[in-house]
Amino acid sequence: MKFFIRMVLRLVIFITLVMSLMCLITLAVGGNLPPAPRIVYMAEKTDTQSWDLFMLDMRVGVTIRLTESRFINERYP
């Protein structure tokens, strides 16, 4: 019984290592990186007293305004 458990454990470890190596090779060769981390948030403009949506791109550090309305509140992205 111990022999069987050791063989199964070795097989699981081997498969895990092979799958991890395949994932690393795919990322390195294919250049398939995850998309840039982005945060979408709402903010109130004091002059119009309305809420608009903004997006912050964390890689570049740029904020982009997604909506611009005077009397409509866009909230909860």
Contacts in CASP RR format, 6 or more apart in sequence:
PFRMAT RR
TARGET T0000
AUTHOR 0000-0000-0000
METHOD contacts of the structure
MODEL  1
MKFFIRMVLRLVIFITLVMSLMCLITLAVGGNLPPAPRIVYMAEKTDTQS
WDLFMLDMRVGVTIRLTESRFINERYP
26 32 0 8 1.000
27 33 0 8 1.000
36 57 0 8 1.000
36 58 0 8 1.000
36 59 0 8 1.000
36 60 0 8 1.000
37 58 0 8 1.000
37 59 0 8 1.000
38 55 0 8 1.000
38 56 0 8 1.000
38 57 0 8 1.000
38 58 0 8 1.000
39 55 0 8 1.000
39 56 0 8 1.000
39 58 0 8 1.000
40 53 0 8 1.000
40 54 0 8 1.000
40 55 0 8 1.000
40 56 0 8 1.000
40 66 0 8 1.000
40 77 0 8 1.000
41 53 0 8 1.000
41 54 0 8 1.000
41 55 0 8 1.000
41 56 0 8 1.000
41 77 0 8 1.000
42 51 0 8 1.000
42 52 0 8 1.000
42 53 0 8 1.000
42 54 0 8 1.000
42 74 0 8 1.000
42 75 0 8 1.000
42 76 0 8 1.000
42 77 0 8 1.000
43 51 0 8 1.000
43 52 0 8 1.000
43 54 0 8 1.000
44 50 0 8 1.000
44 51 0 8 1.000
45 51 0 8 1.000
45 52 0 8 1.000
48 70 0 8 1.000
48 71 0 8 1.000
50 69 0 8 1.000
50 70 0 8 1.000
50 71 0 8 1.000
50 72 0 8 1.000
50 73 0 8 1.000
51 73 0 8 1.000
51 74 0 8 1.000
51 75 0 8 1.000
52 65 0 8 1.000
52 66 0 8 1.000
52 67 0 8 1.000
52 68 0 8 1.000
52 69 0 8 1.000
52 74 0 8 1.000
53 65 0 8 1.000
53 66 0 8 1.000
53 67 0 8 1.000
53 74 0 8 1.000
53 75 0 8 1.000
53 77 0 8 1.000
54 63 0 8 1.000
54 64 0 8 1.000
54 65 0 8 1.000
54 66 0 8 1.000
55 63 0 8 1.000
55 64 0 8 1.000
55 66 0 8 1.000
56 62 0 8 1.000
56 63 0 8 1.000
56 64 0 8 1.000
57 63 0 8 1.000
57 64 0 8 1.000
66 74 0 8 1.000
67 74 0 8 1.000
END
